[in-house]
Amino acid sequence: MGTVTDFFGSLVFDDRVMKATLSSDVYQSLKKTIDEGARLDISVTNAVADAMKEWAISHGATHYTHWFQPLTGITAEKHDSFITPSPDGRVIMEFSGKELIKGEPDASSFPSGGLRATFEARGYTAWDPTSYAFIKDKTLCIPTAFCSYGGEALDKKTPLLRSMEALNRQALRILRLFGNDKVKCVRTSVGPEQEYFLVDREMYEKRPDLIFTGRTLFGAKPPKGQEMDDHYFGMIKPRVAAYMADLNEELWKLGILAKTEHNEVAPAQHELAPIYTTTNIATDHNQLTMEIMQKVAARHGLVCLLHEKPFAGVNGSGKHNNWSISTDNGVNLLTPGETPYENAQFLIFLCAVIKAVDDYQDLLRLSVATAGNDHRLGANEAPPAVVSIFLGDELTAVLDAIENDTPYSGAEKSVMRLGVHVLPKFTRDTTDRNRTSPFAFTGNKFEFRMLGSSNSIACANMMLNSAVAESLKQFADELEGKEDFDSAMHELIKKTIKEHKRIIFNGNGYDDAWIEEAVGKRGLLNYRTTPDCMPHLLDKKNIDMLTYHKVFSEAELESRCEIMLENYNKTVAIEANTMIDMTKKQLLPSIEEYTAKIASAAKVKMDVVEGLSCSYEKKIISRLSGLIAQISDSCDELESAVVQLQSYDDVKEASYFIRDEIIAKMARLRLAADEAETLTDAKCWPYPSYADLLFGVR
């Protein structure tokens, strides 16, 4: 295989390949489209298609597919071979520009939220030239957008690209006010940290809950969990290290910038983090990463769990979305510089983000809302459901000085003195990090920590881009045409700080006192569950902003609200039905069998030794008999609730019934079953335990 530099990107039709395989004119035309959004001529697309086909075939590809991201949460692909019949009865390999730029999947078979009727089948996939094509499983994969016959977006890529264009337009207006006429494009970039669990496949296949739902619906706490803090950054076990090495190689061949790997807090939990790249490409890469993680795990006899909370009682998995804004000539607009107090351009963009997060807390919260993430947010392992911003001491002091028109002396950078002469001295950062904050500034970027591990990062970034675009628009509207630009800018920054400082919180986000202060004193929103927040997508202020920037139409927003609530409802309904099935077919029979076994043993003992009390056996039989009744009754109650759920036609009302009734009944059933597990012989228990799953990979 050679070194990493030899094979990195070897399965990607990237800039190096395009330069080598396209004529100079075609290459320059395509680059203009990628960099500046210029339209492509059909002659250019034909030339690109031919070069792409020849390159793919040379790497063993036999098929091509338009690779897209429907609203299912995963990717989709329909494979077509390159073969075309020739007059002599043989075949030739063809691929045209028309086939490159347009595909036609069945739009009615994907979630549309009412945008498409069942009989209205036609939909289109459209080539996204800003994201490189790649080869996967001997198939040329062409990243595409997905829309209906009427042009409505049915995917996550289209509105993400629209949001990037919206932010670009408004950011350029601000840069022009600073006299910057050289920048042609402003892009957001993202580096999503991906957390995941690895469990043994043999054990996984004995757990119907993991197979059907991705999380354990039953499971008693093991004797040891994460209390010792010995897994985080600990030595990576050989089997896991082999998996990580294999995973890295597969990702690097696909041009994915996998950089960091380590053990996470919970046993069996790990993390992979990439280097930053343009948001659109980062989104495609993260979808690919999740797919490859699971495929590579299978080779190693493992299963990669991407659910936000696969195990109760230990940390769940998130996906920290590190987000920044940069120009096409490489300037990060969120870099404070040596003197942030004097860096007006930085302060304008910083204030735009602060205002955006405050004005659109609801959009950011609902962009990460899923049934899985509801188990994680606010659970003292992840940010609370209340959105706030951490800026750190230095930036907070800068903003306080501006708001109050007081001098700012600057933060002194101190040298770390560790008390050991042989250790090198280094300068300490002027502010600490805050792992409890949902939205934390970390030097030259913001870390949005609320995303769940299985989430597409497209949803959060399209909302974040749009909200910041709206702030920049309002700033540009106010500043353009002002005679005294510096004074107007100073007053704008000062006003923004005063109006939106409530969203800034540098303390402990896990503290209950903060939630009380945030909601009671500051008036911040606290949407704890998906049914609480998702309907607010259709609030007038959100519709007005998102439609103004052409990120969504009103019909598209209505459809997405419907789809996300429906997805929540279906997810929990599947979990409830799985619990009922497991309880009836395996849990109750196993507990009954063990209880009978204990009773039989007690009878034998009493028959052998006259007058023997058998107090231990009687105590176990009594408790298990009571738990059997509780489990049976709870299962019946849950089953009745699931039947009642079918009577709800309105998805919003159904989601409220699930939130208030079904989830509580699932919790009661689990509580009794988990206690029964602690009293039942492990040999009689039908499923691998938490101890087996969390500590089974060695």
Secondary structure as UniProt FT lines:
FT   HELIX           4..7
FT   TURN            8..11
FT   HELIX           15..21
FT   HELIX           24..36
FT   HELIX           42..58
FT   TURN            59..60
FT   STRAND          63..68
FT   TURN            71..72
FT   STRAND          79..81
FT   STRAND          83..85
FT   TURN            87..88
FT   STRAND          91..93
FT   HELIX           97..101
FT   STRAND          102..103
FT   HELIX           107..109
FT   TURN            113..114
FT   TURN            118..119
FT   STRAND          122..127
FT   TURN            129..130
FT   STRAND          134..136
FT   TURN            137..138
FT   STRAND          139..148
FT   TURN            149..150
FT   HELIX           157..177
FT   TURN            178..179
FT   STRAND          186..200
FT   HELIX           201..204
FT   TURN            205..206
FT   HELIX           208..213
FT   TURN            227..228
FT   TURN            232..233
FT   HELIX           238..253
FT   TURN            254..255
FT   STRAND          258..263
FT   TURN            267..268
FT   STRAND          269..274
FT   STRAND          277..278
FT   HELIX           279..299
FT   TURN            300..301
FT   STRAND          302..305
FT   TURN            312..313
FT   STRAND          318..327
FT   TURN            328..329
FT   TURN            333..334
FT   HELIX           340..342
FT   HELIX           344..359
FT   HELIX           361..366
FT   TURN            367..368
FT   HELIX           371..374
FT   TURN            375..378
FT   STRAND          389..390
FT   HELIX           393..404
FT   STRAND          415..416
FT   TURN            421..422
FT   STRAND          426..427
FT   TURN            435..436
FT   STRAND          439..441
FT   STRAND          446..448
FT   TURN            453..454
FT   HELIX           457..479
FT   TURN            480..481
FT   HELIX           485..500
FT   HELIX           501..503
FT   TURN            509..510
FT   HELIX           512..516
FT   HELIX           517..521
FT   HELIX           530..533
FT   HELIX           534..538
FT   HELIX           540..548
FT   TURN            549..550
FT   HELIX           554..582
FT   HELIX           583..587
FT   HELIX           588..608
FT   TURN            610..611
FT   HELIX           615..645
FT   TURN            646..647
FT   HELIX           651..657
FT   HELIX           658..662
FT   HELIX           663..679
FT   TURN            682..684
FT   HELIX           690..695
//
